[in-house]
Amino acid sequence: MRSASSGGPESSGEHAVYRDSWGIPHLRASDGLRLAYAQGRVTALDRAWQLEVERHRAQGSSAVFLGPDSVAWDRFARRCRLADTARRCYETLAAEDPDTAVWVRSYVAGVNDGLAPGAARDPRFARTGLAPTAWEPWVPLAVWTATHILFAGFASKLWRERAARALGDDAAALFAADGPGTAGSNGWLLPGDRTATGSAIIAGDPHRSVQDPGVYQQIRLACPEYDVIGLAVPGVPGIAHFGHTGTAAWAITNAMADYQDLYVEQLRRVAAGSGPVVEALGPGGVWEAVSRHTETIGVAGGEDVEVEVLETARGPVIADRPTAPGSGTPAPGGPGTAAPGEVATGQALALRYPPRVRRDLGFAALPALLRARTVADIDRALDGWAEPVNVVHAADSAGGLLHRVAGAVPLRHRTNRLRPVPAWDPAHAWQGWAPTPAEPVQGFAVMANGRGIASPLGVEFAAPHRAHRIRELLSGSADWSPGAMAEVHGDTYLASAAPLLDLLPGFAGLSPAAGALRTRLLAWDRHMAADSTDATLFAAFRAATVRRLAGDPVFAELAAAPTGPEVFRPWLELVPRIGRALEGLLSCGLLPGLDRTAHVRAALEETAAAGGPDRPWSEVHRLAPVSALPEPDDGWPGLGGDHDCVNASASVPGVTDRSTRAPAARYVWDLARREDSLWAVPLGADGVPGSPHHRDQLPLWARCALVPVVTDWSLLSEDGA
């Protein structure tokens, strides 16, 4: 490996851009600030559309060019005060860490210089009439905040409350599962005594909604101080989640921590000459002033939408809340009752989240990670991390290993983690910040969003199947190499099929077709392999089971369309909830009125009667990426894997076999020889449709193959951009 300061081509100016055969940018600059500028500029050249979409989403203005379908998100973003939170965090950064603030501004300057030529490359600007707008220094922080606002799954608290009201508190726990808006990941760290080279390997894959353009940007950042390869978040400087500095490397997964709270606010409006004054019932029964203003969302092809933005002492009001029995509403005649001349507005939900409280996103960690040479450097950098809360693996070439949690989790009453809590009760106030756990690496470390190192910080975690399967696979060898990691990345064993299949032997009196189907399913190897026709049959049987369970009268109160903001619908709809929690629903004795066996038997008969030709799983389990301007495209590939497989290309049983959420990147960091590291993203390095590198990695990614990380400058081509 050549370092940035020992050979290799010299920059012809303040910075130079090189590309490998996959179009991945490798940047050289004379110092860190010029390098940040180069990163911003090349990102704008390659992904101007993506950057502007993300900026508008963070500011709550995407409907102005995307139309009415984007109003729901824009309303949420404005009511959450995402952009204002980013401004406040940037002000804190500028005051307390001016060097990092200058570094962020350098990135923004590069973005602004690259937006116009980048937009000229992308026909979506002309198609929507969108003109790129200069970024302000706080915009990268806004992009980061908007990207992660739903990571902690606070909307699950609304579901728990809804489920508890319909089924009881105990039954609500049946639906605990890795939720629709959270982002999971696989990650594993192999110490040197488990590898062929004697040096550590870090590997894994983050699971997010697969987007077009992709959510991760493969990039190399080199200057005399450091030379780092990794996966950047477009719109944000540095390499936050997955990076390799040559002597040290790190990777993260979602810790599944609970660090955002919903407060039930009792509001009243008092008539005043200049407009209504809004007050909220605070701790101790004292009415407190509420910040209020209105904003207007412009809508392409529709009428403007006015949004009232309220903020209590707890946080921004994100939704109205219908009064419900047992919800803790102050009794009539109590402090929540309107006096004559006042207009009571009932209840609303306020969101309290750490960046808004602390005015800090932890961005000081980003340049520190680039400079890291050891796990101790990485550990120190992450001490200041805030949002989101992650489990971290790190290793260095001297044998150092790290397994820790990083991020800000408030200390508060346990009920805060479970459901919305009354704002007027002082017992639910935040009481400081929880310590972040760390533990030694013994044998090897695996992180897959399950219970473990982060257990004290969360409520709901992913099922243990992915973690158990990774451990099982890694235990089979003590001389792993980077190339062999694809065996783990691509594994399709579905352990969560067991509770459903285990019911089948007990069925008597089945029709001949259902009996034959049972025999076939019980003989299946339980791999959701791309070419498996048995996997397709199992998925059809599973979907029929989910739909029949959802139609049971015991769930009638939950079957109605949920009310409230559209943004929260994925957390509140019954069929997806049952699909994700099927294993627990089948295995638990709660809800005695639910005849699980009868529903499973009926689903088996239904699936057998449907018949039809055998189809491989990949024919129905096709990639369905998320895009700001979606277009029908039959060219998306079929996939192997499923939600609880290591190859976690998730479908939603009972809703669709298509996969929107899947590995958003795959990586292998080799601490012996960085040039033997590997990576891949779902689409490609270029965000412009039709460009040579827009989708060139897609066929490899679909079959869990990886491309080499190039570190030899002589193998790169200079880009005059």
Secondary structure, 3 states (H helix, E strand, C coil): CCCCCCCCCCCCCCEEEEECCCCCEEEEECCHHHHHHHHHHHHHHHHHHHHHHHHHHHHCCCHHHHCHHHHHHHHHHHHHCHHHHHHHHHHHHHHHCHHHHHHHHHHHHHHHHHHHHHHHHCHHHHHHCCCCCCCCCCHHHHHHHHHHCCCCCCHHHHHHHHHHHHHCHHHHHHHCCCCCCCCEEEEEEECHHHECCCCCEEEEEEEEECECCCCCEEEEEEECCEEEEEEECCCCCCCCCEEECCCEEEEEEECCECCCEEEEEEEEEECCCCCCEEEEECHHHCEEECEEEEEEECCCCCCCEEEEEEECCCCEEEEEECCCCCCCCCCCCCCCCCCCCEEEEEEEEEEECHHHHHCCCCCCHHHHHHCCCCHHHHHHHHCCCCCCCEEEEEEECCCCEEEEEECCCECCCCHHHHCCEECCCHHHCCCCECCCCECCCCCCEEECCCCCCCHHHECCCCCCHHHHHHHHHHCCCCCECHHHHHHHHCCCECHHHHHHHCCHHHCCCCCHHHHHHHHHHHHCCCECCCCCHHHHHHHHHHHHHHHHHHCCHHHHHHHCCCCCCHHHHHHHCHHHHHHHCHHHHHHCCCCCCCCHHHHHHHHHHHHHHHCCCCCCHHHHCEECCECCCCCCCCCCCECCCCCCCCCCCEEECCCEEEEEEEECCEEEEECCCHHHCEEECCCCCCCCCCCCCCCCCHHHHHCCCCEECCCCHHHCEEECC
